[in-house]
Amino acid sequence: MTTELAFIEDVELRNSIRLDISAATNALHNGEWKAATVLAGSASEALLLWAIKGSPDLSTLEENPKGPPERWDLADYITVATSLKLIKDNTEKLTQIAKDFRNLIHPGRAQRLAQVCDRATALTALAAVESIASDLSKLPVG
């Protein structure tokens, strides 16, 4: 079952992220490890971007990555979301690991690290997106 994401009011965005999570879950069940890892990482990135853009505390941060949030990368989203207390520390740790796995989509990186996407990377990436969604669902509304 795909996470509902009812806390996202924008129906189009909510459905888009849910479809990515659903596709990642289906890929996991089909043994498509790279697809599951990358799609779950993409959904994590989308959830964090949504939460950061909606945070009233974003302007209070002492240090922000350069440029608008839409130009940041997943590492930036993780750092900022943690600083804003949008995600818990354990979610941050899990998402950092998933980020590294998602980067295995780059053949050169996978070759340099002698690492490939497998069931473990897919499960980790899906666990990260579920943990992010759980944390965000518990934030106060408005």
Helices and strands as residue ranges (DSSP letters): H 11-29, H 33-53, G 58-60, G 69-71, H 74-83, H 89-102, G 103-105, H 107-113, H 119-137
